[in-house]
C-alpha cells in the first residue's frame, strides 16, 4: 500500500471512530466501503481489529452503563442470526439480502419516527440481535437493529451496550476469519496500523459526546441507521 493510501485509510478510520465514539456505531458503515476502495486487504480483518480497539475504548469510558440483562438476549439472537446469515448467504443472492435488510432498517426508522417506542426487552432484543447477525454476516453492517432498540436510552447506556455487543461479535468474527485463513500476520499488521486513527477519532468524540448527551443521541442514531440502510441498498444496486 502506498503512503498516500495509508494516510487516506487513517482519515477514514478517524472519521468513522469519531462517529462511533459519539453514538455507539458508525465505523463499519463509514469504513468498510471506503477502505475497500483504498485497498481491499484492509477489509474485513484489519477493520475488525481497528473496530475492536475502538469498542474497548468506548466500553472503558462508559462501562458502568452496560445493560447486562439486555446484552445477553441480544448476543443470543446474534449467534443464531450469524449462523442463519451464513445459510442465507449460500441460498440467496447478496443483492436480494441487501435490499431486504436495508428496507427493514428503513422501516424500523420510519416506525420509530411514527412514535412507536421499542423497549430493550427480550421480545425486541432477540429479533434485533438475530437481524444484526444476519446483516453483519452478509453486509458487514450489523449495528442499526440493536441501536434502534436502544434509541431512547441514555447516550452512555447506548454506547456501552452496543460496544459490549460489538466486542463479542468482533471476537467471533476474527476467530472465524482465522479458521478460514483470512486473519494472519499481514491483516494483524494492517489493523494495528489503523489504530492511530482510532485513537484520534475517539479523543475527538469526547467533545461531541458532551453535546449529543444533551438530548441529541436519538436523532443521531436514526440518522446514522438511515444512512447505513441507504448505503446497503446503494451497494446492492451498484
Secondary structure as GFF3:
##gff-version 3
##sequence-region A 1 238
A	DSSP	alpha_helix	3	23	.	.	.	ID=ss1
A	DSSP	alpha_helix	27	38	.	.	.	ID=ss2
A	DSSP	three_ten_helix	40	42	.	.	.	ID=ss3
A	DSSP	alpha_helix	45	62	.	.	.	ID=ss4
A	DSSP	three_ten_helix	63	65	.	.	.	ID=ss5
A	DSSP	alpha_helix	68	91	.	.	.	ID=ss6
A	DSSP	alpha_helix	94	113	.	.	.	ID=ss7
A	DSSP	alpha_helix	122	139	.	.	.	ID=ss8
A	DSSP	alpha_helix	144	149	.	.	.	ID=ss9
A	DSSP	alpha_helix	155	179	.	.	.	ID=ss10
A	DSSP	alpha_helix	185	193	.	.	.	ID=ss11
A	DSSP	alpha_helix	195	212	.	.	.	ID=ss12
A	DSSP	alpha_helix	217	237	.	.	.	ID=ss13
###
